[in-house]
Amino acid sequence: MTVPERPLAALPRWAALVLLAGTLLAGVWNAFALEVRDYAHEADIEQRLARGGKVDMDLYRAVNTRVAAGEDYYEAAAAEHREFAMPTTPFVTVRTPVLAWTSALWGEYGWRIVAAALWGANILGWGFAFRRERRFERLAAGGLAGLFGGVAFIPEIPFSHEILAGLMLSLALALSAGSAWVAGVVLAICAIALRELALPFLLAWGAIALAAGEKRKALALGGALAMLALGLALHAEAVSAIRQPGDLTSPGWSGLLGPSLPLYGIHITTLLQTLPTWIAGPLGVLPLLGWLAVGGRLGAFASLWFVGFIVTVAVFARQENFYWMGLFIPAYGVGLAFVPRAIADLIGAIRRPASARPRPASPR
């Protein structure tokens, strides 16, 4: 697979115009959509509490406490799901035992240390991943990883499967294009074991590896997927064993809420939520444009992962599933470092004479 180093510069004039105009409109639209989605979020919480439901983080805290006291994870999880009016069907409504088991080993404080270490590793990892880029882009990438990864220090971090997994996935993405890609695969496996919803990350990576003809990497990713599939099958069987008549069933995932939900999830799981919506709206959209401008296998992998998961959440997620977007943190925000490049390339493509031809593509 050959990917242009400056893919947006290679776009035809009409496509560059559409992408630039679409991004501008999406940024303005998102500023208004965030307020609408925030109202829907508050209403959803009120309705859930009125039905006897409780906050998810409290559920995971309660389960972790029981497991740390010596109880079987699945028995403890089933009991707390019933207490919190949470479903146990299908099996994915019950988290994997990884967070509870590890919390029993090193406690909440241990996970805070792990989150802080992953935060620091992301800053270094993203600066190193773009070591061949311009100084501004390299420094901005590391700085943005730190800013968007600031949620690693929130009080609830020991109970957030998504954000902990996101910190691992982000570092795995940074390592994916270099010689330390094996460490990236290990991190991705850990992230998926923690939150199975991260599985599409490995699928996207495998697709890029196959397209690039990287047989060794593709085989390693295939082996990782097979191992994870076995683990999820065992998890499904264990959940089935503790299910009782009368347990609640999830209403399913067919929200069809559109892109406003994933963009709201990005907003609420990052420091963007501290900004006025007229600023946060565009800043929630622009990183995707930046990633599209990166090019090379890293840019292709990141773009496939981010676009694919955003579309998935837009189609399937319910309002209460906004936190799924924690899987993007902090790598998604790193794309802001390449927004100046994206705008320059798009303007160049728009101004290019009709007779001109894009420069030949070169692999990264």
N, C-alpha and C positions, 0 to 999 in steps of 0.2 A: 504494500500500500504506500502510495506516495501522497503526502499531504503538503500543500503549499505552506511556506513559512509565514506568508502574509495572505491568508485565504480571502479576507475581505477585499484586499486590493485587487484580487483576481476576478471579482464579481463583475458581471455586465452592468452597464450604467443603470438600467431599469431596476435590477435587483438591489443595487446599492441604495438607490433612492427609496425603494420600498422598505428596506431594512432600517435606514436612518429615520424615515418618517414614522415607521411603525414603533420604533423604540421611543421616540419623543412622545408620541401619543400614548403609548403604554405607561410611560412614567407619569404623565399628567393624570391619566385614568386611575392609576394605582393610588395616587394621593387621595382621591375621593373614595376609592374602593376600600381602603384601609379603615376609614371611619365607618362605613357601612358594615364591614366585616367585624369590626370591634363591637358594634352594637349587637350583632347577631351572636357573638361570642358571649357577651354578658347575659343575653337572654337565654342562651343555651345552658349556662351555668345555673341560672335561677331555676330553670325547668328541671334540671337534673337533681338539684338539691330538694326541690319541692316533691319529687318522686321518691325521695329517700336515698338518693345516690350521694356519694361523697367524692372528695378530690382524689385523683389517681395517685398522687405522691403519697398521700396518707395510707393508701392501700399497700404500696410497696414498702413503706416504712413498717407497717404492721406485720407484713409477711417476713421481712428481714429480721425483725425482733423475735418472732417465733422460731425461725430457723436457727438464729444465734443461740436460742435457749435449748436447742437440741431436737426440735420437732422435724419430722419429715417435710421436705419442701412442698410436695404436692398436696399433702393433707392440710398443711398450713395455708397454702394458696387457695384451696377449695373453700376452706372455712371462712377466710377473709373475703373471698369473692361473694359468698352468700351474705356475709355481714354488710358488705358495702353495696349490695344490690348490683353486682357486676356479673356479666355472663361467663359461662365456662364453655360455651359452644359457639363457634368451632374452636378447635384447640389453640389457635393463634391468639385467642382472647386472654389466655393465661401465658404470662411471660415465661421464657426459659429460666431455669433455676440458677443460671450463671451469676447474676448479680447478688442473689440471696446467699448462695454458697460462698462466694468470695467475700461478701460483707461479714459473714460469720467468721472468716479467717482473719481479716485485717480491719474490719469495722468501717464505720463511716469515715473516720479520719484517714484511713488507708486509701479510700477512694478519692478523697480530696487531694491527697498527695499524688495519686496517679493522674487525676485530671490536670493538676498544675504542671506535672511533668510533660504530659501530652501537649499542653498549651505551649510550653517552652520549646518542645521538640518541633511543633508546627512552625513556630517563628523561624527557627534555624533551618528546618527542612524546606520551607518555601523559598527562603533566601538562597539556599543552595540549589534548589531545582531550577531556578532562573539565573544561575551564576553567569551564563553566557549572554544574558540580555543586557540592555542598557542599565547603568547604575541606578537610575531613578526607578525603573521597573523592578529591579531586584530588591532594592530597599523598601519600596512600596509594598511589594508582595509579602515580605516578612512582617512589616508593620501592620498591614491589614489583617494578616493571620492573627496577630496579637489582639487587635481591636475586636474583630468578629469572634475570636475565641475567648473573649472576656467572660462569657457565660460559664466558663470552667470554674469560676469562683463563686457562683450563686449558692445560697444556702442549701438548695434542694439537689445539688449535683450528685450526691451519693445515691439518689433514687431515680435519676433520669437516664433510662436506658438509651434514649435517642441521642442525647447530647454526648454522653460518654462514647457511644458508638460512632457518632459523627466526628469526634476528635480523633478516633482511631482511623476512620475512613479517610479523613482529610490528610493525615500523615501518610497513609498508604498511597493516596493519589500522588502526593509529592514525590514519593519514592519509586513510583511505578515506571518512570521512564529512564531511571538510572541503573547503576550496577547493583544497588541495594533493593532491587525489586522483590527479592525473596522475602525480605523483612516486611515489605509492603503486603505481600500475600498473607503472611502470618498475622499482621495487624487486621487485615480484612476478615480473616477467619475469626479472630477474637471479637470483632465488631458484630459479625453476623450471629455468632454464638450468643452474644449479649442481646441482640435485637434482630430477629430473623428478617425483619422488614428491609434490612440492608442488603439482602441477597442480590437484587438487581445490579449492585455495584460490581460484583464479580462477573455477572453476565455481560455487562458493558465492557469490562476489561477483557474478558475472553473474546468477545466479538472483535475488538481492536487488535488483539494479539493474532487471531486467526487471519484477519484481513492483512496484517503486516507480515504474515508468514513466520511469526515467531513461535516455532513448534515447541521448543522447550518450555517457554512461558505458558503456552496454551495447554500443554499437558499438565503442568503444575496447577493451573487454574481449574482444569477439569478434575484433577484429583481432589482439590479443595472442595469443589462443588459436590462431589460424590460423598466425601466425608461429612459435609454439612447436611446433605440430604439424609444420611443415615441417622445423624443426631436428631434432626427434626422428626424423623419417623419414630424414634424412641420417645421423644417428647410428646408426640401426639398420642402414642399408646399409653403413656403415663397419665396424661390428662383424662383420657377416656376411662381409665381405671378408677378415678376418684369422682367421676361425674355421678350425680344422683338425680332421681326423678324430681322434677320441680325446679331444677337449676335453670337459670335464665339463658336464653339464646340471643346472640347478637342480632340486631335488625339487618345486618349485612352492610355492604359497602357499595352503594350506588348513588352517592351524593349528587353528582353532576353539578357541582358548585362552580366549576370553571376555574380559571387561573387566579381569581381573587383569593381563593383559599390557600394555595401554596405560597403565594406572595405574602399573605398575611402571616402564615407560619414562619416564613423567613424574618419578617418584621418583628414578631413577638418573641422569637427565640434569640434575638441579637440585640445589640445596643441601639439598633435603629428605632426601637420602641421609645427611646428617650428623646428622639428628635421630633420636631413638628412634622405633621404628615406631608406638608408641601415639600419638605426636604426628603423625608424618609421614603416617600412614594417613588420618586425617580431613582434614589439610591438602592431600592430593592430590585429594580429592573436592570440597571446599568451593568452589574457584574456579569450577567449572562452575555451581554454584547461584548464585554471585555474578553470573556473566555472564547467566544467565537473568533476573536481576532488573534488568539495565541498561535494557532496553527501547530503543525507537527503532531506526533502521536499523543503527546500529553494534552494538547488542546482538543484533539479529536475525542479522546477518552473522557475528559472533563465535560465537554459539550454534550456528548451522548448521555452521560450519567445525569447531568443536571436537567437537560431538556426532557429526557425520558421519564425521570421521576416526577418532574413538575406536571407533565401531561397525565401521568398515572394518578397523582393526588387530585388533580383538577377533575378527573373523571370519577374516581371511586370514593374518595375520602368524604366523611361527614364533617360537619362543623367542628365537632369535638376532637377530630383527628389532626388539627393544625400542627400539633407538636411533632408530627412525623418529620417535619422539615428540619428538626434538630440534626438529622443525619447529614445535612449540608455544611454544618458549622465546624471549622471556619473557612473551609476551602472555597465555598461559593463567593464570599466577600473578597477573596484574593483577585477575582476577576476585575475589580475596580482599578487595579494597577494598570490594566491594559486598555482602559476606556480611551485615553488620549490616542493610543495607537489605532484603535478601532475607528475613531472619528476621522483621523488623518487618512487612513486607508479608504474609508468610504467616500470622503470628499475627493480623494485622488481618483477613485474609480468613476465618480460622477463627472469629474472634469476631464477625464481622459478622452482624447479625440477618438472618434469612431474607428479611425484607421489603425489606431494603436492596438497592440496585442499585449496581454498580461505577460510578465516575465515567466520563464519556465518554472514549473514546480520543482522543489528540491526537498528530499526527505530530511527530517530532523533527527 
